[in-house]
Amino acid sequence: GNLTVKGYVTGSSIRGAELSIPGNAGIGVAPDTSYKLNIKAVDSDNIGGVFINLDETGAKKALVVDSEATSQAVQIYGKKGLAIQCESTSGFGIFVSREDLDSTSALVEIEDSDDGSGTATALKVKQSGGGDILNLLDGGTEVLTVINGGNVGIGVSDPDSPLEIYNTATQLKLSY
């Protein structure tokens, strides 16, 4: 196949370059006809697969995936799946936002496709700091809170007992 590099390469850096590969490409593996780019690193390589280092302090993104596909834009296979480490005091690890205001599907869906024989937890939240463990909001109103230490508030943002419920209705219904 053809390999075209537009821009310039000096030493170990590439600046202002455009890499054009007509067809499919493989790095460490033969090209897979299902993907434009296939990268494979094996144990004997003793290296990672892809590393993106963005030392940009502005509103830039290290990776943008724009997909009009009817399936997932990003799919991750592996024993550990995805690890996100946030090194900022003012940032966040994951931000999920929806632009399609009249969508009828879930914004976030967690599915454990176990066949029923497993005992793994589907969602685990571990908080080691002093802030709240969980805050669920309906619009701007906090409706469920789990504070540091484990107290749970429903309609209360700072529960001072193991379970505190604020209810403006005339009765509280408990069903069993």
C-alpha positions, 0 to 999 in steps of 0.5 A, a space after each residue: 500500500 501507500 504511505 504518505 506523510 505531509 509535514 515534517 519529521 525531525 528527530 523524534 518529533 512530528 510537527 504539523 504532519 498529516 498521515 494519509 493511508 488509503 485503505 486499512 493499516 496495522 501497527 504490530 499486526 496485519 491490517 484488519 479489514 473491519 477497521 481503518 487502524 488496528 494496533 496490537 501490542 503483545 506481552 513480548 513487546 513489553 510496551 503499551 498500545 497507544 499513549 496520548 500526551 496532551 500538555 495543553 492547558 486550554 479547552 483542548 481534548 486529547 481524543 475526540 470520537 465523533 460517530 454517527 454509527 448506530 452502535 457504541 462509538 467506543 467499545 473496550 474489551 479486556 480484563 480490566 476494561 477502562 481505568 481513568 485517573 484524574 490528576 486535577 484538583 478541579 476536574 473530573 474523571 468522567 463527564 457524560 452529557 447528552 445533546 439530543 434533548 428528546 432522546 428516549 434511551 438511557 444516558 448511562 447504562 451499566 449492564 452485567 452480562 454474566 450468565 448468572 453464575 458470577 458473584 462480581 459487583 456490577 457497580 462499586 464506588 470507592 471514595 477515599 477523600 472527605 467529600 460526599 460519596 454520591 449525589 443524585 440530582 433531579 435538575 438542580 435539586 439534590 434528591 439522594 445523598 450518601 455522605 462520607 461515613 455512609 449516612 444516606 439522605 433522601 431529600 436531605 443533603 447532609 444527613 446526620 443519621 444512618 437514614 434521614 428522609 425529608 418528606 413534605 407529604 402528609 405521610 411516608 409509605 413503606 411497603 414490604 
